[in-house]
Amino acid sequence: MSKISKVIVTILVIVAFIIIFSVIVGIRTSSGAKTPGMIGLAALAGMIGAIKAVWNKDKIE
């Protein structure tokens, strides 16, 4: 993967995380909770894992 494609994929992963996290917070807020809870932490860990996987990928040539 080229560096530009890694940056683009990283940006897409972050945008997807923000959308998913805001949905989680919205659902939890409507049910009376004040924090995103374990599901929010799982989403954060997934985002970190995805970014690490993208940047650890070696160039294929």
Sequence and secondary structure as in RCSB ss.txt:
>XXXX:A:sequence
MSKISKVIVTILVIVAFIIIFSVIVGIRTSSGAKTPGMIGLAALAGMIGAIKAVWNKDKIE
>XXXX:A:secstr
  HHHHHHHHHHHHHHHHHHHHHHHHHHHHTT SS HHHHHHHHHHHHHHHHHHHH     
